[in-house]
Amino acid sequence: MEEERDLVTFSDEDGNEFDLEVIDYFDYEGQEYAALIDAEPDEESDEPLDVYIMKIVVHDDLEEFLPADDGLFEELSRVFDERMKECEACDAETCPEECPKDRKKE
């Protein structure tokens, strides 16, 4: 069974659309953030995937993904890295509820 992916479509400055996949949602100081990666990564590249951390702002029922404040980027990256390290060793039986791996389980 194929896992459901959480994709968000963005437009660049030239109007070209591209998708990013949400790999984690987390809160920091009362604000919700999302970590996203390229939805169609270059399989042949040896480069690590870029991770984008975006602030989520809700307007009525619409979620808007905005760039995180520059002054918070290092701290948000640290929080995200810690969450990923905690989840590296978990499996279906031991994965904590807030683990990004677990959010896709049913």
N, C-alpha and C positions, 0 to 999 in steps of 0.2 A: 504494500500500500504506500503510495506516494505521500510524503508529508506536505501539509498545506504551508505555503510560503507567505510571509507578510511583506508584500511589495508596495513601494511608494514610488509614484512617478514624479520626476522633477523635470524642469526645463532649464537648459543652459542659456547664456546670454544671446545666443543665435536662434533660440526657439526650438532647438533640438531636444526631444524628449529622451529620457533614460530612466531606468528603474534601479532603485537601491532596495536591498532586502534588510528588513529589521531583524537583527540577531539578538537584541536585548532591549528591554525597557527597564529603567531604574529611576529612583527618586534621589535627589540630592538637595538638601536644605529646602524641602517642601516643593521643589520644582521637578516635573517629570522630564526625563531625557530618553533618547533612543540612540542605540549604536547601530549603524547601518554599514553594509558592504555592497560592492558592485553585484548586482543580481546576475550578471553574465561575465564572470571573471575570465581572463585569458588563461586557459588551461595549460598552455605551453610555457607560460612565464614562470621563472623561478623567484620572482619578486614576491614579498609578502603582500597580502591584501591590505589595501587602505581601509581604515575604519573611520567613519564619519560620526561624530557625536552631535546630535541635534536636540535643541530644546523643543518640547511639545507645548503648544499653546492651543487651548480649546476655545473655539468661538461657536456658541450654540452646540450643535452636534458635529461640527467639523474640526478635525485635528489639523493644525498647521505646524509643519516642521521648519524651525528656524535655526540658523547657525547658533551654536552655544557662544556665550560671551567669551571673548579672547582671554580675559583675565581668569576665567575658570577652566580653561581647556586642560592645563596640566593636572589639576585636581580631579576633573571628570575622567581624564584618561587613567589616572591612578585608581579611582573607584571602579571603573570598568575592568581594568587589568586584574584587580583583586577578585572581582566577581568571577572572572574567567578562570583564575587559578583555583578558586574554591570548587568550581564545577568540573575541572579536569579529571578528577578521580571518581566522580559520582557515576552511578549507573541507574538503571530504571528502578532498582530497589532502594537506593540510598540517596537519590537526588533530592536536595531540599526543594521545598515548594517554590521558592523564588528563583531557582536556577533557570537560566535561559534554555538549557536543554530540556527542562521539564515543562516549559510553557506550551510545547507543541504536543505533549502526551495527552491522551484522552482517557 
